[in-house]
Amino acid sequence: MSDHGAAPVVRLEQLTRSFEQGGQRIDVLRGVDLTVQPGEIVALLGPSGSGKSTMLQAVGLLEGGFGGRIIIAGNDATHMHRDERTTVRRNHLGFVYQFHHLLPDFNATENVVLPQLVAGRDRHEADERARSLLASLGLEHRLTHRPSQLSGGEQQRVAVARALANRPTLVLADEPTGNLDEATADKVLAQFLELVRGEGSAALVATHNERLAARMDRVVQLHNGMLE
C-alpha cells in the first residue's frame, strides 16, 4: 500500500526525450509528469514503441539527453554527474528486465549476492539475504543451480530477487514477464508483486498487457509521448 503522507519516491516534471533519425526529429517523450508514492506499484501501460523503455531509462538514470526534472527519493538528478547518478542507482533503485541478464558462470544465490557485495554488504549477510529472497520466490531447492539449469520462469524469479537484494526504494521493471508464457507470467508477476509489497518498495512496471496492469495499484498510459 502506498503512503501518501510521505514524500514521493519519484517525481518527473515535464520530462522530454527526442532523437534524430534520418534527418528528422522524433519526440518520444513530450512533457511527462508523474509522481510515485512510497510503496505504490504503478503500471506504465502502452504498446511496443510507445516510449515505455525510454521513460524507464530516464527514471533509472541510465543515460542522459533528457529534458525536464527527475527527482528520485528527494535527490534531484537532473544535473547530476555520472558518479552521483551511480550512487543514487545503487542506494535507491532495483531493475528487472524482460530478459533476465543473469551472470551465466554464477549460481542463483551468487547472482543475488553480487550486487550486495558491490554495495558494501558483508558476505555472510548478503548470502543470508539472497537465500531468504530466493526461498520466498519458491527457489529454495535451486540455490546452487546456474542460469542454464533453470527454466525461464525460474531465471526471471532470480532476477526479481537480485533487483530486491539491496532493499531499493523503487523497483523499475521493463516487461518483466514479456518473455514468458501466460501461465508462467501470471505466477511470476504474482510473486513479484507479493515480494515488492512485502519489502515495502515502490515499483514502476512497464507492460503492454492490460490484464497484468490491472493487478497493480494504479495504471498510467503512455500515448503520443505523454501520460494519460
C-alpha positions in Angstrom: 0.0 0.0 0.0 1.2 3.5 -0.8 2.0 6.1 1.8 0.5 9.3 0.5 1.7 11.3 3.6 5.3 10.8 2.7 7.5 12.4 0.1 7.2 10.7 -3.3 9.9 8.3 -4.3 9.8 9.6 -7.9 8.7 12.9 -9.4 9.0 13.6 -13.1 8.3 17.1 -14.2 7.9 17.9 -18.0 10.2 15.0 -18.9 11.2 15.1 -22.6 13.3 13.0 -24.9 14.0 13.4 -28.6 16.1 11.6 -31.2 17.3 12.4 -34.7 16.6 9.7 -37.2 17.1 10.1 -41.0 17.4 13.8 -40.6 14.1 14.1 -38.8 13.4 14.8 -35.1 11.4 12.2 -33.3 9.8 13.3 -30.0 9.5 10.1 -27.9 8.6 11.8 -24.6 6.7 15.1 -24.8 6.4 16.6 -21.3 5.7 13.6 -18.9 4.6 14.4 -15.4 4.5 11.5 -12.9 4.6 11.0 -9.1 5.0 7.6 -7.5 4.4 7.4 -3.7 6.3 5.1 -1.3 5.0 1.5 -1.5 2.9 2.2 -4.6 3.1 -0.1 -7.6 2.3 1.7 -10.8 1.8 0.1 -14.2 3.1 2.0 -17.2 0.9 0.8 -20.0 1.5 1.3 -23.7 2.1 -0.6 -26.9 5.6 -1.6 -28.1 7.4 1.5 -29.4 5.4 3.9 -27.2 8.4 5.1 -25.2 8.0 3.0 -22.1 11.6 1.7 -22.1 12.8 5.2 -22.8 10.9 6.5 -19.8 12.3 3.8 -17.5 15.8 4.6 -18.7 15.2 8.2 -17.6 13.9 7.2 -14.2 16.7 4.7 -13.8 19.3 7.4 -14.6 20.8 5.1 -17.2 21.5 7.7 -19.8 21.4 11.5 -20.5 19.8 13.6 -23.1 16.5 14.2 -21.3 14.8 17.5 -20.6 12.8 18.3 -17.6 13.3 17.3 -14.0 13.9 13.8 -12.5 13.8 13.6 -8.7 14.5 10.2 -7.1 13.9 9.8 -3.3 14.4 13.5 -2.8 17.5 13.6 -5.0 17.2 16.0 -7.9 19.1 14.0 -10.6 18.5 16.5 -13.4 22.1 17.9 -13.4 24.0 15.2 -11.5 27.4 14.0 -12.7 27.7 10.3 -13.6 29.2 9.2 -10.3 26.3 10.9 -8.4 23.8 9.1 -10.6 25.5 5.8 -9.9 25.2 6.4 -6.2 21.5 7.1 -6.4 21.0 4.0 -8.5 22.9 1.9 -6.0 21.1 3.3 -3.0 17.6 3.6 -4.2 16.9 1.6 -7.4 16.4 -2.0 -8.5 16.0 -3.2 -12.1 14.1 -6.1 -13.7 14.2 -6.5 -17.5 12.3 -8.6 -20.0 15.4 -10.8 -20.3 16.9 -11.9 -17.0 20.6 -10.9 -17.8 21.9 -13.2 -15.1 25.6 -13.9 -14.9 26.0 -17.4 -16.5 29.0 -18.5 -14.6 27.4 -17.9 -11.2 24.6 -19.8 -9.5 21.3 -18.4 -8.4 22.5 -17.4 -4.9 25.7 -15.8 -6.2 23.7 -13.8 -8.7 21.8 -12.3 -5.8 24.8 -11.9 -3.6 27.0 -10.0 -6.0 25.0 -6.7 -6.1 25.0 -6.7 -2.3 28.8 -7.1 -2.2 29.1 -4.2 -4.7 27.0 -2.1 -2.2 29.4 -3.0 0.6 27.4 -5.6 2.5 29.1 -8.3 4.5 29.4 -11.6 2.6 27.6 -13.7 5.2 24.7 -11.2 5.5 24.5 -11.0 1.6 24.3 -14.8 1.4 21.5 -15.0 4.0 19.6 -12.2 2.3 19.9 -13.9 -1.1 18.8 -17.3 0.3 15.8 -15.7 2.0 14.7 -13.8 -1.1 15.0 -16.9 -3.3 13.1 -19.0 -0.9 10.3 -16.5 -0.8 10.1 -16.9 -4.6 9.9 -20.7 -4.3 13.5 -21.3 -5.3 14.9 -22.8 -2.1 15.8 -26.0 -4.0 17.5 -24.2 -6.8 20.0 -22.1 -4.9 23.1 -23.7 -6.4 21.8 -24.0 -10.0 23.3 -21.9 -12.7 21.0 -20.0 -15.1 21.4 -22.6 -17.8 20.0 -25.2 -15.4 16.9 -23.1 -14.6 13.6 -22.6 -16.5 12.7 -19.2 -18.0 10.3 -18.5 -15.1 13.0 -19.6 -12.5 15.6 -17.3 -14.2 13.2 -14.4 -14.0 12.5 -15.0 -10.4 16.2 -14.9 -9.7 16.3 -11.6 -11.5 13.5 -10.4 -9.3 15.4 -11.4 -6.1 18.5 -9.7 -7.5 16.5 -6.4 -8.0 15.3 -6.5 -4.4 18.6 -7.6 -2.9 19.7 -4.1 -1.7 16.2 -3.1 -0.5 15.6 -0.5 -3.1 13.2 2.4 -2.6 12.0 1.8 -6.2 12.0 -1.2 -8.5 11.9 -0.5 -12.2 10.6 -3.4 -14.3 10.5 -3.3 -18.1 8.1 -6.0 -19.4 9.3 -8.4 -16.6 7.1 -11.2 -17.8 7.1 -10.4 -21.6 9.4 -13.4 -22.4 7.3 -16.0 -20.6 4.2 -18.0 -21.5 0.9 -16.8 -20.0 0.7 -19.2 -17.1 4.3 -18.7 -16.0 3.9 -14.9 -16.5 0.9 -14.9 -14.1 2.8 -16.8 -11.5 6.0 -14.7 -11.7 4.0 -11.5 -11.6 2.1 -12.6 -8.6 5.3 -13.5 -6.8 6.9 -10.2 -7.9 4.0 -8.1 -6.6 3.9 -10.0 -3.3 7.6 -9.6 -2.7 7.7 -5.9 -3.6 4.8 -5.2 -1.3 6.3 -7.3 1.4 9.6 -5.4 1.1 7.8 -2.1 1.2 9.4 -0.9 -2.1 7.6 1.1 -4.7 7.6 -0.1 -8.3 7.1 1.3 -11.8 6.3 -1.6 -14.2 6.2 -1.1 -18.0 3.9 -3.5 -19.8 1.6 -3.7 -22.8 -0.6 -6.2 -21.1 -3.8 -4.6 -19.7 -4.7 -7.7 -17.8 -1.5 -7.7 -15.9 -1.5 -4.0 -15.4 -4.9 -4.2 -13.7 -3.3 -6.2 -10.9 -1.3 -3.2 -9.8 -2.2 -0.2 -7.6 -2.5 2.3 -10.4 -2.3 2.4 -14.2 -1.0 5.2 -16.3 -1.0 5.1 -20.1 1.8 6.4 -22.3 0.3 7.7 -25.6 2.0 10.0 -28.1 4.8 10.7 -25.7 2.5 11.8 -22.8 0.8 10.2 -19.9 -3.0 9.8 -19.9 
